[in-house]
Amino acid sequence: MKLSRRELLRSLLVGGGNLGFLGLWGRSAFSLRSQEKAKSEPAPAPLTSGIAAGTASVPSVQEAVNQYCKWFDYVVHWRGKVTAAQATLWDAPGVAGHPAALVGPKDMQRGLIRFVEVSAKPTPAFTTRGWTALELRTRNVDELAQRLEASPFKRIGGPADLKFSDPPRLRAMQALGLGGEALYCTQSLVDPNGPYPGGQLGPNNVGTLFIVVLACWPYPATRDFYIQTLGMKLGFEAEFPLRFANRYLEWPADRKGVLATARSGPSSLIELDGYPEEVLSRPTPGGSLPSGVSICTLDVPDIEKVAVALQTASIPFRRLSSRLSEPLYRNRPALALRGRSGEIAELVENKEAQPSGG
């Protein structure tokens, strides 16, 4: 049975649940025994309520802001510098004082993109472990693709219908941003202005972020962190060719890896792409952030419940030492950690956004 990445996405967002397609792939194989055990245990309470933002480390924040605002019609929600407290929170002291900005559609408060300026040369997307892609809700991907032809963004795929159904329900394109961050842009062919497939659409063509993709190893421990510790819902788990990893790592096009989705809130996802052990972590010289997509920020209704869950799982974390007024924080408590694949996950309390595990 052949499955596309978008079949997995669609199944999760419309409540398809875990179909349990399992496979093995060298050293990155996941355990059937642990998966069956997870199925038999009661689902943990969801502790997160959605993706607040994805962070891209870029060579120039000013240039990134200019280009995203020009070509995506985004607006600046905040601009400033990384505080010492933030740099400590992220375990990246080298970015303290660096320029930063937050952009996204007008009047949106979640699913935004934050830029942090770093000096390191961008690492090619899809070639290392860690956060690797941001997926944005888009009203018309053909219009966007045509517009981006004159831009600095590099199109690497699409536009193309995603043929998981007849007629197709989704259309997508993929591009690379200025800091090497991969961008997936997804359009609903069923209802371009409606809620499917997640994210929000404002008045412009490009809406909010609704998926962050994680290239992970070890896969089982990474999956279990998001599903068992944070209580996200496992949507799909399959052995499937990782198209862009195979291209950029120069592997055979049909080489397979584990692909899964974990839902946070009603319409946000983390996609877990299981990589083999030989793929290394992204370099972070001088206490900086990794280049490209570097942080995923999640809203949580109760930060103390998250802290207890992390302590129970023996996962170290850091708390934000001072309150910040910028939009992602709004003077609320936050904590951050290194996930099982070395990724930086930031969690910010937002009592207005309730969790959804169903």
Buried (B, 14 or more C-beta within 10 A) or exposed (E): EEBBBBBBBBBBBEEBEBBEBBBEBEEBBBBEEBBEEBEEEEBBEBBBBBBBBBBBBBBBBEBBBEBBBEBBBBBEBBBEBBBBBBBBBBBBEBBBEBBBBBBBBEEBBBBBBBBBBBEBEBBEBBBBBBBBBBBBBBBBBEBBBEBBEEBBBEBBBBBEBBEBBEEBBBBBBBBBBBBBBBBBBBBBBEEBEEBBBBBBBBEBBBBBBBBBBBBBBBBBBBBBBBBBBBBBBBBBBBBBBBBBBBEBBEBEEEBBBBBBBBBBBBBBBBBBBBBBEEBBBBEBEEEBBBBBBBBBBBBBBBBEBBBEBBEEEEBEBBEBEEEBEBBBBEEBBBBBBBBBBBBBBBBBBBEEBEBBBE
